[in-house]
């Protein structure tokens, strides 16, 4: 086959360092837009970006040449640096060291979009930690709870 054809949808989740509530309503839309811009520069397609004061969810279509780890390393590093420059009062802004990344089938795309768009309402009932553990379980990801929140 002469060409490469892929459909790589990834739902990524990562929090602020220490899950500090640094993404207030004034900052969040600008941060989400910036994250989308980084994804586009990486030739990924941001589909939806959402979250709350302490974490971000994004759904993106990745190109065949972009590994998930490379994508999220660039997204997190560049957006963290930008946040410190954009809001000097948040000079200690940082993302957590790790992330969750989950493959999404095209048939579940709409469900994941709605899930990400409903984050504000969703987190009136459940904490980020509870949500993240549920995502890991739902996707069959093994983990050791002793180390997950470091």
Buried (B, 14 or more C-beta within 10 A) or exposed (E): EEEEEEEBBBBBBBBBBEBBEBBEEEBBEBBBEBBBBBBEEBEBBBBBBBBBBBBBBBBBBBEEEBEBEEBBEBBBEBBBEBBBEBBEEBEEBBBBEEBBBBEBEEEEBEEBBEBBBEBEEBBEEEEBEEBBBEBBEEEEEEEEEEEEEE
